[in-house]
């Protein structure tokens, strides 16, 4: 099962980007007011890894920084996998699956 870790600062995002040079990092943008996001949250909870959670209502600055650093337009819900400092996977809404995310943890992209 997933270990959700709320991302609370841009500095922590920078640390995660650096950490992605050692192992994949999953970012999950979640809206607490969106029913689609709530359903996708349950799907992401099936991933066997740490999930770095960005609650968009509380962390708009972090969400914007992710979009700027990755070049991926903001959506919510949205999952992004970082490897070697770059986004190698992104999906939004119902395209996010635990199977895809687990697969990103084991492949060399």
C-alpha positions in Angstrom: 0.0 0.0 0.0 1.0 3.6 -0.7 2.7 5.8 1.9 1.3 9.3 1.3 3.7 12.1 2.3 2.2 15.6 2.0 4.6 17.9 0.1 4.6 21.2 1.9 7.4 23.3 0.4 9.1 24.1 -2.9 12.4 23.2 -1.1 11.2 19.7 -0.5 10.2 19.5 -4.1 13.8 20.4 -5.0 15.0 17.6 -2.7 12.7 15.1 -4.4 13.9 16.1 -7.9 17.4 15.4 -6.7 16.4 12.1 -5.1 14.9 11.0 -8.4 18.6 10.6 -9.6 18.7 7.6 -7.2 15.2 6.2 -7.5 11.9 7.1 -9.1 9.8 9.7 -7.3 6.0 9.8 -7.6 4.2 13.1 -7.3 0.4 13.1 -7.0 -1.6 16.3 -7.3 -4.9 15.9 -5.5 -8.0 18.1 -5.1 -9.9 17.5 -1.8 -13.0 19.0 -3.4 -13.1 16.9 -6.6 -15.0 13.6 -6.7 -12.8 12.4 -9.6 -9.7 13.1 -7.5 -11.1 11.2 -4.6 -11.7 8.1 -6.7 -8.2 8.4 -8.2 -6.7 8.8 -4.7 -8.1 5.4 -3.8 -6.4 4.0 -7.0 -3.1 5.6 -6.2 -3.3 4.2 -2.6 -2.7 0.8 -4.2 0.8 1.8 -5.4 3.6 0.1 -3.4 5.7 3.2 -2.8 5.9 6.6 -1.2 3.5 9.0 -2.9 4.4 12.7 -2.6 1.0 14.3 -2.2 0.3 17.9 -3.4 -3.1 19.1 -2.2 -3.7 21.7 -4.7 -6.0 23.9 -2.5 -3.1 24.2 0.1 0.0 24.1 -2.2 -0.7 26.0 -5.4 2.9 27.3 -5.3 4.2 23.8 -5.3 1.8 22.7 -8.0 2.9 25.6 -10.2 6.6 24.9 -9.6 6.0 21.3 -10.7 4.4 22.5 -13.9 7.3 24.9 -14.5 10.1 22.4 -13.7 8.5 19.5 -15.7 6.9 21.4 -18.6 3.7 19.4 -17.9 0.5 21.5 -17.7 -1.2 21.4 -14.4 -4.2 19.1 -14.0 -5.9 17.6 -11.0 -5.8 14.8 -10.2 -2.4 14.3 -11.8 0.4 11.8 -11.3 4.0 12.5 -12.4 6.9 10.1 -12.1 10.4 11.7 -12.0 13.6 9.8 -12.9 17.0 11.4 -13.1 15.6 14.8 -12.5 13.0 14.6 -15.4 9.4 13.7 -15.7 9.2 10.3 -17.5 5.5 9.6 -17.0 2.4 11.7 -16.4 -1.3 11.0 -16.4 -4.4 12.8 -15.2 -7.9 11.9 -14.1 -9.0 8.3 -14.8 -5.8 7.6 -16.9 -3.9 7.3 -13.6 -3.6 3.6 -12.6 -1.8 1.9 -9.8 -0.6 -0.7 -12.4 1.1 2.1 -14.5 2.6 3.7 -11.5 3.9 0.4 -10.1 5.4 -0.3 -13.6 7.2 3.0 -13.5 8.9 2.0 -10.3 10.5 -1.1 -11.9 11.3 0.0 -15.4 14.4 1.8 -16.6 13.1 4.7 -18.6 
